[in-house]
Amino acid sequence: MKINNLDNPIFIFLLFLTTIIVNTISSIYFFPIMLLGILFMGFFVCLKNRYYYSLLFIIMGFLFIELNNGFKAFSITLLASFVYIFIAPYIKRVLSFNTLNPYIYISIFYIGVYVLWLINNDYSNELAVTLFTNLIIDFILFGVLI
């Protein structure tokens, strides 16, 4: 079993606090969904390893981002559950890249967030650029921190 930072409940709590602080500050300048992919991977690890108390902090982080962006409550949590239950097993079965799978999960999750955003708001080119930028930032932070 591979152990990473997402297995540590203190890291999950600090990730929760960091997400709240970063998204509060970034809501002034651009679309505040930073660290959403890392929160999703925390959700993925907490469900897989049955860390339910840590999962509570992840869901509260999702809820903060949803309320900050005007999404319906628990819509991102439902999207993350859908990706975990239906899409992740298919990707795991089809692809044999064990080290690349988390990046694919994050990419598919961001595509789902993009669709959710299009359902709730109007389309803009700035939205696509911002989501792609946040995806790249999450890839870099996931690769460095986790």
Sine and cosine of phi, psi and omega as CSV:
sin_phi,cos_phi,sin_psi,cos_psi,sin_omega,cos_omega
0.00,0.00,0.78,-0.62,0.01,-1.00
-1.00,0.06,0.81,-0.59,0.00,-1.00
-0.97,-0.24,0.74,-0.68,0.04,-1.00
-0.75,-0.66,-0.09,-1.00,-0.04,-1.00
-0.91,0.41,-0.43,0.90,-0.01,-1.00
-0.96,0.29,-0.16,0.99,0.10,-1.00
-0.99,0.11,-0.21,0.98,-0.05,-1.00
-1.00,-0.03,0.86,-0.51,-0.02,-1.00
-0.91,0.41,-0.48,0.88,0.04,-1.00
-0.93,0.36,-0.64,0.77,0.06,-1.00
-0.90,0.44,-0.63,0.77,0.03,-1.00
-0.89,0.45,-0.68,0.73,0.02,-1.00
-0.90,0.43,-0.68,0.73,0.04,-1.00
-0.91,0.41,-0.57,0.82,0.09,-1.00
-0.90,0.44,-0.65,0.76,0.05,-1.00
-0.87,0.49,-0.75,0.67,0.01,-1.00
-0.90,0.43,-0.67,0.74,0.02,-1.00
-0.89,0.45,-0.65,0.76,0.02,-1.00
-0.89,0.46,-0.67,0.74,0.01,-1.00
-0.90,0.43,-0.71,0.71,-0.03,-1.00
-0.92,0.40,-0.74,0.67,-0.05,-1.00
-0.90,0.43,-0.67,0.74,-0.02,-1.00
-0.96,0.29,-0.47,0.88,0.10,-1.00
-0.94,0.35,-0.69,0.73,0.00,-1.00
-0.94,0.33,-0.66,0.75,-0.06,-1.00
-0.97,0.25,-0.25,0.97,0.02,-1.00
-0.93,0.37,-0.28,0.96,0.04,-1.00
-0.97,0.24,-0.57,0.82,-0.17,-0.99
-0.98,-0.22,-0.63,0.78,-0.02,-1.00
-0.41,-0.91,-0.08,-1.00,-0.05,-1.00
-0.87,0.49,0.86,-0.51,-0.16,-0.99
-1.00,0.00,0.97,0.23,0.09,-1.00
-0.83,-0.56,0.43,0.91,-0.01,-1.00
-0.89,0.45,0.57,-0.82,0.01,-1.00
0.94,0.35,0.25,0.97,0.01,-1.00
-0.93,0.36,-0.60,0.80,0.03,-1.00
-0.93,0.38,-0.61,0.79,0.04,-1.00
-0.94,0.34,-0.62,0.79,0.10,-0.99
-0.88,0.47,-0.62,0.78,0.04,-1.00
-0.89,0.45,-0.68,0.73,0.02,-1.00
-0.91,0.41,-0.57,0.82,0.12,-0.99
-0.89,0.45,-0.66,0.75,0.07,-1.00
-0.86,0.51,-0.71,0.71,-0.01,-1.00
-0.88,0.48,-0.74,0.67,-0.03,-1.00
-0.93,0.37,-0.65,0.76,-0.01,-1.00
-0.91,0.41,-0.62,0.78,0.06,-1.00
-0.94,0.34,-0.66,0.75,-0.03,-1.00
-0.90,0.43,-0.64,0.77,-0.04,-1.00
-0.99,-0.14,0.05,1.00,0.04,-1.00
0.87,0.49,0.74,0.68,0.12,-0.99
-1.00,-0.09,0.99,0.16,-0.17,-0.99
-0.96,0.29,-0.52,0.85,0.04,-1.00
-0.94,0.34,-0.61,0.79,0.08,-1.00
-0.94,0.35,-0.53,0.85,0.04,-1.00
-0.89,0.46,-0.52,0.85,0.04,-1.00
-0.87,0.49,-0.68,0.74,0.03,-1.00
-0.92,0.40,-0.60,0.80,0.03,-1.00
-0.90,0.44,-0.71,0.71,0.00,-1.00
-0.91,0.41,-0.60,0.80,0.07,-1.00
-0.91,0.41,-0.59,0.81,0.08,-1.00
-0.90,0.43,-0.68,0.73,0.09,-1.00
-0.86,0.51,-0.70,0.72,-0.04,-1.00
-0.89,0.45,-0.63,0.77,0.05,-1.00
-0.89,0.46,-0.70,0.72,0.01,-1.00
-0.91,0.42,-0.65,0.76,0.02,-1.00
-0.89,0.46,-0.73,0.69,-0.02,-1.00
-0.93,0.36,-0.52,0.86,0.02,-1.00
-0.95,0.32,-0.46,0.89,-0.04,-1.00
-0.98,-0.20,-0.10,0.99,0.01,-1.00
1.00,0.04,0.23,0.97,0.08,-1.00
-0.97,0.26,0.26,-0.97,0.13,-0.99
-0.94,0.33,0.52,-0.85,-0.01,-1.00
-0.88,0.48,0.70,-0.71,0.05,-1.00
0.92,0.38,0.29,0.96,0.04,-1.00
-0.96,0.29,-0.64,0.77,0.04,-1.00
-0.95,0.32,-0.55,0.84,0.06,-1.00
-0.91,0.42,-0.66,0.75,0.06,-1.00
-0.91,0.41,-0.62,0.79,0.06,-1.00
-0.90,0.44,-0.69,0.72,0.02,-1.00
-0.90,0.44,-0.64,0.77,0.05,-1.00
-0.90,0.43,-0.66,0.75,0.03,-1.00
-0.88,0.47,-0.71,0.70,0.02,-1.00
-0.89,0.45,-0.65,0.76,-0.02,-1.00
-0.92,0.39,-0.67,0.74,-0.12,-0.99
-0.99,0.14,-0.68,0.73,-0.15,-0.99
-0.97,-0.23,-0.67,0.74,-0.15,-0.99
-1.00,0.03,-0.65,0.76,-0.05,-1.00
-0.88,0.47,-0.69,0.73,0.06,-1.00
-0.89,0.45,-0.57,0.82,0.04,-1.00
-0.92,0.40,-0.69,0.73,0.02,-1.00
-0.90,0.43,-0.65,0.76,0.00,-1.00
-0.90,0.43,-0.58,0.81,-0.01,-1.00
-0.97,0.26,-0.61,0.79,-0.10,-0.99
-0.99,0.12,-0.69,0.72,-0.06,-1.00
-0.99,-0.14,0.53,-0.85,0.01,-1.00
-0.92,-0.38,0.34,0.94,0.02,-1.00
-1.00,-0.04,1.00,-0.05,-0.05,-1.00
-0.92,0.39,-0.58,0.82,-0.01,-1.00
-0.99,0.15,-0.34,0.94,-0.01,-1.00
-1.00,-0.03,-0.29,0.96,-0.07,-1.00
-0.85,0.52,-0.68,0.73,0.02,-1.00
-0.86,0.50,-0.59,0.81,0.03,-1.00
-0.92,0.38,-0.59,0.80,0.06,-1.00
-0.93,0.37,-0.64,0.76,0.05,-1.00
-0.87,0.49,-0.70,0.72,0.00,-1.00
-0.90,0.43,-0.66,0.75,0.01,-1.00
-0.89,0.46,-0.70,0.71,0.01,-1.00
-0.92,0.39,-0.60,0.80,0.05,-1.00
-0.90,0.45,-0.66,0.75,0.05,-1.00
-0.92,0.40,-0.55,0.83,0.09,-1.00
-0.90,0.44,-0.66,0.76,0.06,-1.00
-0.90,0.44,-0.64,0.77,0.06,-1.00
-0.90,0.43,-0.61,0.79,0.04,-1.00
-0.88,0.48,-0.69,0.73,0.03,-1.00
-0.91,0.42,-0.68,0.73,0.06,-1.00
-0.86,0.51,-0.66,0.75,-0.01,-1.00
-0.91,0.42,-0.63,0.78,0.03,-1.00
-0.93,0.38,-0.51,0.86,0.05,-1.00
-0.94,0.34,-0.64,0.77,-0.06,-1.00
-1.00,0.07,-0.48,0.88,-0.11,-0.99
-0.75,-0.66,0.06,-1.00,0.06,-1.00
-0.99,0.13,0.36,-0.93,0.04,-1.00
-0.97,0.23,0.63,-0.77,0.16,-0.99
-0.53,-0.85,0.50,-0.87,0.03,-1.00
-0.91,0.41,-0.53,0.85,0.02,-1.00
-0.89,0.46,-0.57,0.82,0.03,-1.00
-0.89,0.45,-0.73,0.68,-0.01,-1.00
-0.89,0.45,-0.66,0.75,0.01,-1.00
-0.92,0.39,-0.66,0.75,0.00,-1.00
-0.92,0.40,-0.69,0.73,0.03,-1.00
-0.90,0.44,-0.64,0.77,0.04,-1.00
-0.91,0.41,-0.64,0.77,0.04,-1.00
-0.90,0.44,-0.69,0.72,0.03,-1.00
-0.91,0.42,-0.56,0.83,0.07,-1.00
-0.90,0.44,-0.70,0.71,0.02,-1.00
-0.90,0.43,-0.67,0.74,0.04,-1.00
-0.88,0.47,-0.67,0.74,0.04,-1.00
-0.91,0.42,-0.63,0.78,0.07,-1.00
-0.86,0.51,-0.71,0.70,-0.02,-1.00
-0.91,0.41,-0.74,0.68,-0.01,-1.00
-0.91,0.41,-0.61,0.79,0.04,-1.00
-0.91,0.42,-0.66,0.75,0.00,-1.00
-0.93,0.38,-0.56,0.83,-0.04,-1.00
-1.00,0.09,-0.73,0.68,-0.12,-0.99
-1.00,0.08,-0.55,0.83,-0.14,-0.99
-0.97,-0.25,0.00,0.00,0.00,0.00
